[in-house]
Amino acid sequence: MGIYYKDRLKDVVVWRNPRQGDLRIGKLPRLTINYQLPALFFVVLGVLAILKYISLHSSFFDLGIFLTLFYKISHYGEWWHLFVGHAQPLMLIYAAIYKVLPESFAPLVVIVLQAFFLALPGFWILKRYGQFLFLLFALYFPLWFNALFDFHMDHLAVPLLFWFYFLVEDGRYKCTVLPAILLVFVKEPFALQTAACGVYLTVRGLHSVLHGQKIAGCHLLSAINWQSVTNYQQIIIGFFLISFGFGYFYLLINYIFPSLTGKMGYLSTSAFSWMGNSFGEIIRFIFIHPFTILKEILGTPRKIFYLVAVFGPFLFIPFLAPLYLIPAVPILLISLLSHDPNHYTYAHHYTAGLIAPVFMAFIKGLPKIEKLIGGLWLVICISLLFHILLSPSPISRIFWTNKVWNYGYQAYIPTERDRVIKETLKRFIPSDPKVAVSTQNALNWARLAHRRYYLAFPIGVTEPVPSHLWRNKTRNSTPVYAQYVVLDLKRPWYIVDQGCSWQTSEPLNLTRRELKVLGFSQDLGTIKWASCARETPIIWKSPSGRVYQGILEKVFIDLLSEVLKSYEILYENDGFLILKRIDL
């Protein structure tokens, strides 16, 4: 087997194979070899994430959710939140930050740490492979979305998987158990990826054993040497990781989730119920109906585009090293078999588990095609093109066209209006964590999130929510209404997590009648970021079973007019509203 190494004298990346000799696979103009490049990458990610937060362009889904979870775990010891919705025990790391840092400072540390963990593999890649491959790593657009799309625990999968791969490359197979097991505790889908890492090690070890047996030309037992011992070590550790990953996932969906929430986590959602209602039924469906699965993937254009977006920046070269793609299989299957569009949208965090496997497969597949593509600059150019077209970075199309509320350049520029909103929140929203607040998805701030009940509008507004969101037969659940509602009509309109955040050709203008119904005393002018509300269909079912369905603009206006029957306007200015419940 060959290995990569970096020739520091010639500033090249070399594929060294004892049979074929050295194959030079990359040469760049000489730059200073130090850690300034990955440090700069980290700084850019961190600064952009901070600016997005302080300019009030983060969201309830999901930064707001995590901020309130960290707050409740650290201040109230509500450990069960580690297993409600998703199983994410590593949230304890960030909850500990909330325990020791000031509440206003803790959110900044959380999002900076996310940027750090995403940039961390860049230091390792630069050291092992040089500037060329680091540049390709930094250009890979999923990294940017994982850093700038609020906050998700999925980001930890990126350094953990790179750590796993590099330990394998170094032959330190026993040490691979640590990152693989930690991966399980990031979120329950990654337990399946841990099992896939075990499959990768097992296949790798079996291939080496069989390859070594063929070379030796003798019985397997007589061919055992130090190298074969390490091969068997891979197989043993591989089987352990397979058992641990599948065992933990089975325990979660059959015992832990049902006991806390009465549901089965991922498998209880409509995204996968078309294949079955249990893990076993879904697995059987996949094997029994392969053509149905293929039709599902090929018959959905957005899933085809998803695959192109993930593998296209590397010219599909990762498919030349399929062994290294084995750990990516569970994440790919979740995305491609789901009926939830969020799972196969390239701009979300669900690509986190693919970054390391795709990149490592690219590295291993590159020597097989380097001569055919006529030079490595083609890969750089294609990666740069994908980066400009798809990423949210400062050199991207999305950034400069400013047609997406979350990622245009204005999302990183705090304005006077943002300052006024934050001051108004401090003035009118009590800091008492027992006071329940409901806010639209596009408006998130620590003042709102640091409390027991932080809800997404209209949850807790038109009907109460239970005070306890976990299954507990011995404790009575008291209904909770949001005492305050915070809305900003000049931000993207949302019903819970359904809405739109892009700009269409014609901004929305409310009529005088609509303004009067909504209680506004002044004309709001053109509402730029609600323009897509007139063409966005939604359907949302409340906890009590009430269904909100129709075009977002009409549903939102009708809902707000209904809310004003139970809430009074406490503050209103330039489309920004703070409502207070009348009967509380």
Summary of the structure (lengths in Angstrom):
residues: 584
radius of gyration: 25.8
end to end distance: 71.1
largest distance: 90.2
contacts: 1919
relative contact order: 0.09
helix: 57%
strand: 11%
